[in-house]
Amino acid sequence: MTRTKASMRFKLAGTAAAVMMATGTMATVANAQEQVRWQVPIAFPSNLVGLSTPVVHLSESLQAASGGNINLRYYEPGELIPAFEILDAVSEGQYPAGFTWIGYDQGSIPSLPLYAGAPFGMEPSSYLAWYYHGDGHTLLEEIYEPYNVQPLLCSMIGPEAAGWFAEPVESLEQMDGLRIRFAGIGGRVMERLGASVTMLPGGELYQAMERGTIDATEFSAPAVDRILGMQEIVNNYLMPGWHQTFTTAFLLVNQDSWNSLEEASRAQIEMGCRSATLFGLSESEWENPLALQGFVEEGVNAQVLPEEVLQELRTITHEVQQEIANEDDMFRRVLDSQQDWMRIHGEWRTKGYLPKEYYLPENIQQLD
């Protein structure tokens, strides 16, 4: 045998031994890790792109990464508790964790819509920077401390659509008297315009529109709205999503349950949620353009709101936010922090990125 072949065989044997040692070490760590068995109620059906598919990703990833030691079993809305009761159930320790859009709890915690999806707010990239590296997560922990809850960002998508309407929207006067499902701060804006606003979970929207219980609705982005089948009932689809420039979902964990975990388990769940956030954002950015394309091909009127309408909505949004800030100090603190960062990031966004016109379909140059 030549020296080269002998050397190669020695290296291969050494590599194999190293792999076996590493595998054995991982197995030992997995075997030594605590068993986590959590029931997790979720607020959306688990098939909704970017909204709830991340919790499926989270559950499967944690199961694999922990060697089966961490099992987060999620339950569809209503299987354990109604979708709007997740915060109370987690806070009281009825369940160790829940996965939800935290804007549903704006009635008791006015600042939460700023984290869940804010009108004329940040784009996803600037929000993630603010949340992970700015004041975002620290302020949210302070918000949830009285509720004995640890919040973990666990899903994100880009802007929603502005909703489904029976007629094209040319003026905000059309909102007066309209019965509409609308969420978050945007709902208060619509009320200011004379609309009758109601809050319904996604699973009830199709029947509500079909039966005429409501005249119009917003819920999510094109890929999700397509799953709900709204295009089968109404034809006018408004954009952009002025009322939610991003949408997030959080894993809310009972603080006592969180504190009782070993450090390794907490680290894996935190990393799992970061992975789930990336999964949801990338999946939705893939599926939403395809869904919108499908709508257009099927004859849906995908209308972009006129600039003058958007400017009026922005003015009313500022008035509503000012009123909430006057009533709630935490809302003011969070909004001030977000807007301070938006001014800094906006300078970078405007000068560092190409103008959006470069991405218009007609400006994409094909190769010969």
HELIX and SHEET records of a PDB file:
HELIX    1   1 ARG A    3  ALA A   32  1                                  30    
HELIX    2   2 THR A   53  ALA A   65  1                                  13    
HELIX    3   3 ALA A   83  GLU A   85  5                                   3    
HELIX    4   4 ILE A   86  SER A   91  1                                   6    
HELIX    5   5 ILE A  102  ASP A  105  5                                   4    
HELIX    6   6 PRO A  113  ALA A  116  1                                   4    
HELIX    7   7 PRO A  124  HIS A  133  1                                  10    
HELIX    8   8 GLY A  136  TYR A  144  1                                   9    
HELIX    9   9 GLU A  145  TYR A  147  5                                   3    
HELIX   10  10 LEU A  172  MET A  175  5                                   4    
HELIX   11  11 GLY A  184  ARG A  192  1                                   9    
HELIX   12  12 GLY A  202  GLU A  204  5                                   3    
HELIX   13  13 LEU A  205  GLU A  210  1                                   6    
HELIX   14  14 PRO A  222  LEU A  228  1                                   7    
HELIX   15  15 MET A  230  GLU A  232  5                                   3    
HELIX   16  16 GLN A  255  SER A  260  1                                   6    
HELIX   17  17 GLU A  263  GLU A  297  1                                  35    
HELIX   18  18 GLU A  307  GLU A  327  1                                  21    
HELIX   19  19 ASP A  329  GLY A  352  1                                  24    
HELIX   20  20 LYS A  356  TYR A  359  5                                   4    
HELIX   21  21 PRO A  361  ASN A  363  5                                   3    
SHEET    1   A 2 VAL A  36  PRO A  41  0                                        
SHEET    2   A 2 ILE A  70  TYR A  75  1                                        
SHEET    1   B 3 ALA A  97  THR A 100  0                                        
SHEET    2   B 3 THR A 247  ASN A 254 -1                                        
SHEET    3   B 3 VAL A 149  ILE A 157 -1                                        
SHEET    1   C 3 GLY A 163  PHE A 165  0                                        
SHEET    2   C 3 ASN A 236  MET A 239 -1                                        
SHEET    3   C 3 ASN A 301  VAL A 304  1                                        
SHEET    1   D 3 SER A 196  THR A 198  0                                        
SHEET    2   D 3 ARG A 179  ARG A 181  1                                        
SHEET    3   D 3 ALA A 216  THR A 217  1                                        
END                                                                             
